[in-house]
Amino acid sequence: MMAGAPNKKKTILHVIDALNIGGAQELLVLLADKTPKSAYQTLVCVIQPDITLKSRIESKGASVFCLSRSRPSIFCPGNFITYFYQNIRDIVSLCRQHRVDVVHCHLSDAEFTGILAGWLYGARRIISTVHYPALLPERQSGDIRNYLRIAATRLLYHLANAVVAVSDDVAQQLKNVFRLAPSKIKIIINGIDVEAIHRTLPNPEHLPSLSALPGQRLITSVGRLMPPKGHGYLVSAMPHLISQVDKVRLLLAGDGDLKASLEQLSQDLKVQDAISFLGSRSDVPDILAISDVFVLPSVSEGTSLALLEAMAASKPIVATDIPGNRAVLRHGHNCLLVPPGNPEKLADAISFLLNHPRIAAEYGENAYQDVCQRFNIDETITQLIALWK
């Protein structure tokens, strides 16, 4: 059954694993807000129980449908198959009920359910956005689950009209791992609402909520506390940084699997009093506004929305010299790039920016100009609309 009718709004159904705070989810908030409402109706289907961002998406005018299913282990095959079957069934039902034109999937479970559901329903367009270059879970070499994942994903992508990569590095990984044809891949860089962030002014009243004091030099990193984000190297950099800079404090905004181990590492290094573990935050622009330096210590990255937000906030940046970051930043122009996995180099670069405020301010202004020109959400949506059509 073909969906939709002429001269009506097109209905876009975004399918996503969960609505926790993360880059893919923040992009959905922006798409719900900025996709032209005169021509498109935006729906969001969230598979898993975490719906932290549901109210924010709904406040932008989109409808959110929650399936609220926890993902079972593949080692419980009956539950695993039932989980995917029920999700596919319910997404097909949503498509029929709302006469969906485009099914657009984000993250892995959404791909496996949304692409198949869109194909079974007969959606006009089926799109999947790949947000991270780490395409496979971290498993031992030769794990049969990875071979099964590669085979299944290649079949799924054959059913999609396009696979969106958020960076050149992600596109290359899609070619290398899944042998995806270049004609199937569309590179669309994530964008942000630059001016909304840039207009946020520093407010000292936020300091107590960050366990920070007036006069402290605030180093901020935003991202899920997961292995690819490299936060362990940043925590390990703190003893060296504290020896170089007075009154320095690290603000870690984000939650994830590594929170407990990072807190333990900070205690082992005796730097726990100089670090604020903030958990998931909805006030990142306010945190950035009062920060002195933004740090992205990732060992693997697509196009980081947190990085783009720091650029919009005119912050000097220290980031790792990896492909996803190099596509956005330029060393000595809007940032300092350091080798990944090197705490001492991280500390030295942060110290340099804190001790050279004029250079830091110049980097921050350059970062703002660059993000305005290259990474505004309006350009992202223009390119997505071309795919949806």
C-alpha positions in Angstrom: 0.0 0.0 0.0 1.4 3.4 -1.0 1.0 6.1 1.6 -0.2 9.6 1.4 -2.2 11.7 -1.1 -1.3 14.7 -3.3 -1.6 18.2 -1.8 -1.3 17.2 1.8 1.4 17.5 4.4 4.0 14.8 4.2 4.2 12.7 7.4 7.7 11.8 8.6 8.0 9.1 11.2 11.3 9.1 13.0 12.0 5.8 14.8 14.6 5.8 17.5 15.8 3.3 20.2 15.4 5.6 23.2 14.9 9.2 24.1 17.7 9.5 26.6 19.9 12.6 26.4 22.4 12.1 23.6 23.4 13.5 20.2 20.9 11.6 18.1 18.1 12.4 20.4 19.0 16.1 20.5 19.0 16.1 16.7 15.4 14.8 16.9 14.4 17.7 19.2 15.8 20.1 16.5 14.1 18.3 13.7 10.8 18.4 15.5 11.2 22.2 16.0 12.7 23.3 12.7 11.2 21.0 10.0 8.7 23.2 8.2 5.3 22.6 9.8 3.5 24.0 6.7 4.7 21.0 4.6 5.5 18.3 7.1 4.0 16.5 10.1 6.6 15.0 12.4 6.0 11.9 14.4 8.4 10.1 16.7 8.3 6.4 17.7 10.5 5.5 20.6 11.1 1.8 21.2 12.6 1.5 24.6 11.4 2.8 28.0 13.7 5.8 28.4 11.7 8.8 27.3 13.6 11.6 29.0 13.3 13.9 26.0 9.6 13.1 25.2 8.2 16.4 26.6 10.8 18.5 24.9 10.0 16.9 21.5 6.3 17.3 22.1 6.7 20.9 23.0 8.1 21.5 19.5 4.8 20.2 18.0 5.7 16.6 17.2 3.7 13.6 18.4 5.6 10.9 20.3 4.5 7.3 20.5 6.2 5.1 23.1 6.4 1.3 22.7 8.2 1.0 26.1 9.9 -2.4 25.4 13.2 -3.3 27.1 15.7 -5.0 24.8 16.3 -8.7 25.7 19.6 -10.5 25.3 20.2 -12.3 22.0 20.9 -15.3 24.2 17.2 -15.5 25.0 16.2 -16.1 21.4 12.5 -16.4 22.0 12.2 -13.1 23.8 14.6 -11.5 21.3 12.5 -12.5 18.3 9.3 -11.5 20.1 10.8 -8.0 20.9 11.6 -7.3 17.2 8.4 -8.8 15.9 6.2 -6.7 18.2 8.1 -3.6 17.4 7.8 -4.1 13.6 4.1 -4.9 14.0 3.4 -1.7 16.0 5.5 0.5 13.7 3.6 -0.8 10.6 0.3 -0.1 12.5 1.5 3.5 13.2 2.3 4.0 9.6 -1.1 2.8 8.5 -2.9 4.9 11.1 -1.1 8.1 10.2 -0.6 7.5 6.5 3.2 7.9 6.9 5.2 9.0 3.8 8.7 8.6 5.1 10.2 6.3 7.8 13.5 7.7 9.1 15.4 5.5 11.5 18.0 6.5 14.1 20.3 4.0 16.0 20.6 0.2 15.7 17.3 -1.3 17.0 15.4 1.4 15.1 17.1 0.4 11.9 16.3 -3.3 12.4 12.6 -2.6 13.2 11.9 0.6 11.3 13.4 -0.3 7.9 11.5 -3.6 7.8 8.3 -2.0 9.0 8.6 0.8 6.4 9.2 -1.8 3.7 6.3 -4.0 4.8 4.0 -1.0 5.0 5.2 0.5 1.6 6.5 3.8 2.7 7.4 6.2 -0.1 10.9 6.7 1.4 12.9 4.7 4.0 16.0 6.5 5.4 18.4 5.6 8.2 20.9 7.9 9.8 24.1 6.5 11.2 25.3 8.7 14.0 28.5 7.1 15.2 31.5 5.5 13.4 31.6 2.5 15.8 29.2 0.4 13.8 29.6 -2.8 15.8 29.4 -3.5 19.5 32.8 -4.0 21.2 33.2 -7.8 21.1 36.1 -10.2 20.8 37.4 -10.8 17.3 35.6 -13.6 15.6 32.4 -13.2 17.7 29.7 -14.8 15.5 27.2 -12.0 16.6 29.2 -9.5 14.6 29.1 -11.6 11.5 25.4 -12.0 11.9 25.0 -8.3 12.5 27.0 -7.4 9.3 25.0 -9.8 7.2 21.6 -8.6 8.5 22.5 -4.9 8.2 23.6 -5.3 4.6 20.2 -6.9 3.8 18.4 -4.1 5.6 20.3 -1.3 3.9 19.3 -2.9 0.6 15.7 -2.1 1.5 16.4 1.6 2.4 16.4 4.4 -0.1 19.4 6.1 1.5 21.7 5.7 4.5 22.8 9.0 6.0 26.3 9.3 7.4 26.9 12.3 9.8 30.6 12.6 8.8 33.1 11.5 6.2 34.5 9.0 8.8 31.1 7.4 9.3 30.6 7.1 5.5 34.0 5.4 5.2 33.1 2.9 7.9 29.8 2.1 6.2 31.8 1.2 3.1 34.5 -0.7 5.0 32.3 -2.7 7.4 29.1 -3.2 5.4 30.4 -2.9 1.9 27.7 -0.3 1.2 27.7 1.2 -2.2 28.8 4.8 -2.3 25.6 5.7 -4.2 23.5 4.6 -1.2 25.4 6.8 1.2 24.5 10.5 1.7 26.7 12.6 4.0 24.6 15.1 5.9 26.4 16.8 8.8 24.4 17.4 11.9 23.5 21.0 12.6 22.4 23.0 15.6 20.4 26.1 16.4 23.5 28.3 16.5 21.9 31.6 17.6 19.8 30.1 20.3 23.0 28.9 22.0 25.1 32.0 21.2 22.5 34.2 22.9 22.8 32.4 26.2 24.6 34.7 28.7 26.7 33.6 31.6 24.7 33.4 34.8 26.7 33.0 38.1 23.6 31.7 39.8 24.2 28.4 38.0 27.5 27.8 39.9 25.9 26.1 43.0 24.1 23.5 40.8 27.5 22.6 39.3 29.2 22.4 42.7 31.4 25.2 41.4 32.6 28.3 43.2 33.2 31.9 41.9 36.6 32.4 40.5 37.2 28.8 39.5 38.4 28.0 36.0 35.7 25.8 34.6 36.6 23.0 32.1 33.5 21.4 30.5 33.0 18.1 28.7 29.5 17.0 27.5 28.7 13.5 26.3 27.6 10.1 27.4 30.0 8.4 29.8 30.8 5.5 27.4 34.1 4.1 26.2 34.3 5.9 22.8 34.0 9.3 24.5 37.4 8.9 26.3 36.4 10.6 29.6 38.9 8.3 31.5 41.8 10.1 29.8 40.3 13.5 30.8 39.9 12.5 34.4 43.5 11.1 34.3 44.7 14.5 33.0 43.4 16.3 36.1 46.4 15.7 38.4 48.7 17.2 35.7 46.4 20.1 35.0 45.9 20.9 38.7 49.7 21.2 39.0 49.7 23.8 36.2 46.6 25.9 36.8 45.1 27.2 40.1 41.4 26.8 41.0 40.6 24.5 38.0 37.4 22.5 38.0 36.2 19.9 35.6 32.4 19.7 34.8 31.4 16.3 33.3 27.8 16.6 31.9 26.4 13.3 30.9 25.5 9.8 32.2 26.4 6.3 31.1 27.9 2.9 31.9 31.3 4.3 33.0 30.1 6.8 35.6 30.9 4.6 38.7 34.4 3.7 37.3 35.2 7.3 36.5 34.2 8.4 40.0 36.4 5.7 41.4 39.3 6.8 39.1 38.9 10.3 40.4 39.2 9.1 43.9 42.2 6.9 43.1 43.9 10.0 41.6 42.8 12.1 44.5 41.1 14.7 42.2 37.5 14.0 43.2 37.2 17.4 44.8 38.0 19.1 41.5 35.4 17.2 39.4 31.7 17.6 39.2 29.8 14.6 37.8 26.7 16.4 36.7 24.7 13.5 35.2 22.3 14.2 32.2 21.6 17.9 31.9 19.0 19.8 30.0 20.8 23.2 30.6 24.0 22.6 28.5 23.9 26.1 26.9 23.9 27.6 30.4 26.8 25.4 31.5 28.8 26.3 28.3 28.1 30.0 28.9 30.0 30.0 32.2 32.8 27.6 31.0 36.3 28.7 30.2 37.3 25.8 27.9 35.4 22.9 26.3 37.1 19.5 26.0 36.2 16.6 23.7 38.5 13.7 24.6 36.8 11.1 22.3 38.7 8.2 20.8 35.9 7.8 18.2 33.3 10.4 17.1 30.9 11.1 14.3 29.9 14.8 14.2 29.5 15.7 17.9 26.5 18.0 18.6 28.1 18.9 21.9 31.2 20.1 20.0 29.1 22.2 17.7 27.2 23.7 20.7 30.6 24.6 22.3 31.5 26.4 19.0 28.2 28.2 19.0 28.9 29.3 22.5 32.3 30.8 21.3 34.3 28.5 23.5 38.0 27.7 23.0 38.2 24.0 22.4 40.6 21.1 23.1 39.7 18.0 21.2 41.3 14.8 20.1 42.9 14.5 16.6 40.5 12.0 15.1 38.7 12.1 11.8 35.3 13.2 13.1 36.8 16.1 14.9 39.2 17.0 12.1 36.2 17.4 9.8 34.9 20.2 12.1 37.9 21.8 13.7 41.2 23.3 12.6 44.2 23.2 14.9 45.6 26.6 15.7 42.5 28.3 14.3 39.5 27.4 16.5 41.0 24.7 18.7 44.0 22.7 19.9 44.0 19.1 18.7 45.9 16.5 20.7 46.5 12.8 20.2 43.7 10.5 21.5 44.4 8.6 24.7 47.0 11.0 26.0 46.2 12.6 29.4 49.3 14.7 29.6 48.8 16.3 26.1 45.2 17.0 27.1 46.3 18.7 30.3 49.0 20.7 28.5 46.6 22.0 25.8 43.9 23.0 28.4 46.6 24.7 30.5 47.8 26.6 27.5 44.4 28.0 26.7 43.7 28.9 30.3 47.0 30.7 30.6 46.7 32.6 27.2 43.2 34.2 27.3 43.7 36.3 24.2 44.5 33.3 22.1 41.6 31.4 23.7 39.2 34.2 22.9 40.4 34.3 19.3 39.8 30.5 18.9 36.4 30.9 20.4 35.4 33.6 18.0 36.7 31.6 15.1 34.7 28.6 16.2 31.5 30.6 16.3 32.1 32.0 12.8 32.8 28.5 11.5 29.7 26.9 13.0 27.5 29.7 11.7 28.8 29.1 8.1 28.9 25.3 8.1 26.7 23.6 10.8 23.4 25.4 11.1 20.4 23.2 11.5 18.6 24.9 8.6 21.1 23.5 6.2 20.8 20.0 7.7 17.0 20.1 7.2 17.3 21.4 3.7 19.4 18.3 2.8 17.1 15.9 4.6 14.1 17.3 2.8 15.8 16.6 -0.5 16.1 12.9 0.7 12.5 12.8 2.0 11.2 13.9 -1.3 
